Amino acid sequence: VQLVESGGGSGKTGGSMRPACVTPGYTYGADWMAWFPQAPGKAREGVAIIERVGSRDYAEAVKGRFTSSQDSAKNTLYLRMNSLKHEDTSMYYCAASSSPLETTSARLMARSYDYWGQGTQVTVSS
């Protein structure tokens, strides 16, 4: 299973970006998919999760600013990032889990996920 992120780059504070994650040859049979930013020296912490049937949840730090969505016909997951902040600067990884994650905390944990992309860098500056 291959996950391929794109759409990162440089953005400005207060602006928007929309990384994408393509999953060629992989259906949304995974129960959960998620976005994990990782800054240098820090652990991956989930910020946006989306269920196979479409329910979503977010970490408190990004609620109201980030929105995850999916285009099943294109096998693509998106992360709309609005009102960008300096602290959003990270490598953003998408991940998929085939496990029925029962709680939000489990869904936001990197170890709950089986498949990972290579990441796309998001850098936010003034």
N, C-alpha and C positions, 0 to 999 in steps of 0.2 A: 504494500500500500504506500503510495507516494502522495505527499501533500506538498504543494508548491505555492509559496507566498510571493506576492508582488505588490507594487503600489506604495511602497515606502518612499522615503526621500526626506527632503527638508521642508519644514513648514514654519510658519510664524505664530507667535503667541496670539491666541484669539482666533486663529484660522482653523481650517479643517483639512483632514486627509481621510483617505479611504483605502486602507490595505485590503487585498483580496487573497483568498486561499483557494486554489483549484485542486480538485481531487480526481485527477483523470483515472478512469477505470474503477472508481470507488463510489459506491452508492452511499446515500445517507442512511445506510443500515446501522451506522453507529448510533448508539443511544444519545450520545452527547458529543458536541464539538465545542471548542473553546479557543480563546485568544489568551496568550501568555506573554506579556512583556518581560524582558530581562535586561536590566542595566548591568554594566560591568561590575563584577564583584557581588552581585545580589542574586537571590534566588528567583526562579520563575514563579510569578504569582498570577493566578487567573484573574482576568478583569471582565470577561464577557463570555457567557456560555449560552448555547442554543441546543435545544432538544430536537431529536429527529422529527417529532410531530410539531415543532415550531415554538414551544414555550422558551422563554429567555430569562436570563437573570444576569445581574451585574454586581461587581464589587462596589462597595460604598463610594470609593474614591472616584469612580467614573459615572455613577448614576446621574442621569440627566445630560451627560456629555457624549457618551459612547452609545452606539446602537449596533447590534449585530443583526445581520440578515442573511438569507440564503436564497440562491437561485438554483433550485434542484435540477432544472433543465440543463443548466450549464455546469452542474456539480461545483458550484462556487459559493464560498462563504465570504462575507464582507464584514468589515468593522468600520463603521462611520465614526470618525473622531472629530467632535466639534469643540470649540472653545479650548483649543490646544494650550497646554501649559508646558513650561520648561521640563517639569518632572515627568512628562509623558515621553521624554526622550528615552528610547530603549530599542533593542531588537525585539520585534514582535513575531512570535511563533504561533501557528495554529496547530491544534492537536485534536485527535479523535479518540473516543473511548467506546468500546463495545460493551462496557459493563453498565448495568442499571444503577447509576449513581443516585443514591436516595436523598442526599442532603445537599444544600447549597455549598456547605464547606467542603464536602467531598468533591463536588463538581469544580471547585476552584483550586483543587490541589493537583500539582503537576504529576504526582505519582499515580493518579487515577487514570491517566491517559496512556494509550498503547502506541499511537502513531503520531509522528511529529514531522513538520516541515523544516526547512533549513533556516527560516527566518527572513524577515525584511526589516531593514533599519529605518526607524523613524527618528528624526532629529528636529527638535523645536528650538527656534531661536527668536530673539526679539526683533 
